[in-house]
Amino acid sequence: MRIRVLKPALVFLLVLSGTPVFANEACDGNDVLTIVSATDDGLYEETHGPENVIDGNLDPESRWSSQSEGAEKSLLLNLGAVQTVKALSIAWHKGDSCKADFSISASTNGTDYQPVVAKRQSSGGTLELDPVELEKTEAQFIRIDAFGNEDNDWNSIVEVAAFGCGDPVEKPATPILTERKGTGLFNLKVNVPPGENFDLSGWYVTTPADDDGDGKADSVYENELVAGWTDPRYFYTDPATGGMVFRSTPAGAKTSKNTNYTRTELRGMLRRGDYSIETRIEGGYPNKNNWVFSSAPASAQSAAAGVDGVLKATLSVNQVTRQGKDGQIGRVIIGQIHAKDDEPIRLYYRKLPKNKYGSIYYAHEPATGKEQWVELIGSRNNRAQNPDDGIALDEVFSYEIEVKGKPENDQIIPMLHVKIIRDDGREVVAEPFDMRNSGFNVEDEFMFFKAGAYSQNNSSPEPETDFDRVIFYKLDYSHSPAPAALASLATSATEGSKTTSDSMAQTPAQVGVIFNDTFSDGTRDDGADETDTNWWTTTTSSAIEVTENALGLVSGTSGRGIRTTFAPQTLADGQTLRTTFTFTTPATIGTDRDSAFRVGFYNKLGREKLEGDLSASSKQPNKTYDGLPGYMIDFDINLADPSAANIDIRKHKQDTQGRLLGTTKGYQRLGGGGQPYQFAANQTYTGLMAITKRANGVEISGSLSQDGEGLTEFSFVDEESEVNQFGMLAFHVNSKTFGSSKKPGEPDNGLDFSAVRLEVVETQ
């Protein structure tokens, strides 16, 4: 079919004129069709709304832009009436330097869509309208599904034109606009709970509520926060900015009889949702939920979950108390390091009612000795003058609190570092604080971070309405690994360890089973069973659900992943590293989910952080996943055209996506193929991924079977590849692929693995 594409200037002239634009009803031509509206889900970027694609303007600022974030984004075009559509032309943003991934579907009623262009790429060679041929299609609605581009997961279209013939349609005098929603500051979403904007798998929250009537402040723990818990009184998402709101009223409940003040505050939890680990051990000894200084005894460091640490936050203080005692009004603690009983640091914001700006200072409360105060901005004095360079209410700023050891002769000195970063980039850095004599370098001490709004006023005459309110826009902490973790990494594989150091890089793989985990003990860790292995989350702590004889990958409506590590295997020629995994599908199976079930082998590169839960998302990428040598295979899920179902094979690049299997953007597609296949509900399947070292490179294979009968298989040789060492296996399922829920404990919430086996075999 020969497509007649009008010059852009002529297209825009016809569209912008008030004249109806249509082709003759006999449809022997191919003229410009009126597009009466272009709409999307409202999650577009800033001023780059969908209406821009039909305004006749090729200026790149007049475009539609929307980020995929793990799922395709749809641009819906309404032709005003059922027309005969023969072609589209799409002008892509940066279309001369980058190829975009997209597909096209059509509908006569706006509900039932049929694919008219399978997933493909734009030409990557023009900024002008790029023609896309269609089979002659009767449609009023055209949907462009966009899947990001070669460089990232943004979808950006400058202009669209449709061609064909049909009934005359008037173009509206004013454009039909899509109401923008869902995005606030720092790309936070305004219509989701805090647990969807922030990684809260390593925190629990305490509020001034006493809803259970026990006389103490209520607390909500990690997994509930991740699952979306919120409280409109004290802890919720700010509808204007998407920030995480902490509101604390002096009238509320306190955490104990010995506490004088109320709080809405997060407490760091290094166990990250593993409730089998206690919050703290009676007597004050460190455990795997807390951290210690690098100056602490080696036994304490081994017992802890981490050593030293840094807390980083971006926030604004929106309100402080204005009534009460002079020594209490206007002050709120916004960040802490808390020890067993004392606080190495309490970071304060304080604004007096008569002052325009507020001050920043901190207290160091040692286990032994007197409390000390350090002023960073302004003064903590009860009658302080307005600080010339203070921080106003609602001003966005950041802080960093870090403890790290300083070698001195034959000892380690714990040093406290505090920094304030203003919104214009200026830094206020405190002098390093020497804590060698603070009494924390002992066996029975431990640490945890805290952040939020810890009110420091219990004397207000109006405790219900005189309150503190703080909004966080970014929040994260990290630690160095504890010596126990390092020791386990260094343990030799011949001594029985399944998780060893990558310093064994040149040790050849030994033929045999590495693990064969059937989850019979009902746990996700490497227990007494010699065939077990550890399982960790790659996206969020809610991704794993363990029952006896099954490990659940809880995905449902959210893209999530899990992984395990093992002794690094360096393959010799003719050796194969092979995993077989048996899993059962839930009651709900998604449709038309391209490359939605993913499996990967990777080299760990000696990164200790991979030996544990490690969350990552498009909003909060984790650089620990960047550049790991390895391969992925992925399965299509119930495509509209079953014959198009592939096993694709991809190679991990030196990328900066920070998401491992959560996106294909950091991968080079090597090839795809296999026999057509479909997934059915409540069925058990066995998948396979294998890496074989060949003389001419590396062969990557994948297959799927059911009840011993092969459904599909595909392999590809990556010639000249030198990637032949692997120490990590990972799985990932995209959103809306398996299950209707993403909550643990529900039956229709993802895949259930009943066995995962890893072995090295000799290959003929």
Sequence and secondary structure as in RCSB ss.txt:
>XXXX:A:sequence
MRIRVLKPALVFLLVLSGTPVFANEACDGNDVLTIVSATDDGLYEETHGPENVIDGNLDPESRWSSQSEGAEKSL
LLNLGAVQTVKALSIAWHKGDSCKADFSISASTNGTDYQPVVAKRQSSGGTLELDPVELEKTEAQFIRIDAFGNE
DNDWNSIVEVAAFGCGDPVEKPATPILTERKGTGLFNLKVNVPPGENFDLSGWYVTTPADDDGDGKADSVYENEL
VAGWTDPRYFYTDPATGGMVFRSTPAGAKTSKNTNYTRTELRGMLRRGDYSIETRIEGGYPNKNNWVFSSAPASA
QSAAAGVDGVLKATLSVNQVTRQGKDGQIGRVIIGQIHAKDDEPIRLYYRKLPKNKYGSIYYAHEPATGKEQWVE
LIGSRNNRAQNPDDGIALDEVFSYEIEVKGKPENDQIIPMLHVKIIRDDGREVVAEPFDMRNSGFNVEDEFMFFK
AGAYSQNNSSPEPETDFDRVIFYKLDYSHSPAPAALASLATSATEGSKTTSDSMAQTPAQVGVIFNDTFSDGTRD
DGADETDTNWWTTTTSSAIEVTENALGLVSGTSGRGIRTTFAPQTLADGQTLRTTFTFTTPATIGTDRDSAFRVG
FYNKLGREKLEGDLSASSKQPNKTYDGLPGYMIDFDINLADPSAANIDIRKHKQDTQGRLLGTTKGYQRLGGGGQ
PYQFAANQTYTGLMAITKRANGVEISGSLSQDGEGLTEFSFVDEESEVNQFGMLAFHVNSKTFGSSKKPGEPDNG
LDFSAVRLEVVETQ
>XXXX:A:secstr
       HHHHHHHHHSSS     TT  S EEE   EEE  S   TT  GGGGGSS   TTS EEEE TTS EEE
EEEEEEEEEEEEEEEEETTTTT  EEEEEEEESSSS  EEEEEEEE  SS SS EEEEEEEEEEEEEEEEEEEES
SSSEEEEEEEEEEEE S     SS       S  GGG  SSS HHHHS  TTEEEE S  TT SSS  EE HHHH
HTT  BTTTEEE TTT  EEEEE TTS  SSTT  S EEEEEE TTTT TTS SS TTS   TT EE TTS HHH
HHHSSEEEEEEEEEEEEEE   SS TTTTTEEEEEEEE SSS SEEEEEE  TT SSBEEEEEE  SSS  EEEE
EES   TT    TT B TT  EEEEEEEEEEEETTEEEEEEEEEEE TTS EEE   EE TTSS SSTT  BEEE
EEEEE     S TTTS EEEEEEEEEEEEE  HHHHHHHHS GGGT SS  GGGTTSB  SEEEEEE  TTS SS
  SSTT    EESS GGGEEEETTEEEEE TTS EEEEEEEEEEE  TTEEEEEEEEEE  S B SSEEEEEEEE
EE  TT GGGSS     SSS  GGGTT  EEEEEEEES SSGGG  EEEEEE S     TTS STTEEEEEEE  
     TT EEEEEEEEEEETTEEEEEEEEEETTEEEEEEEEEEET    EEEEEEEEE TTSB S  STT TTSE
EEEEEEEEEEEE  
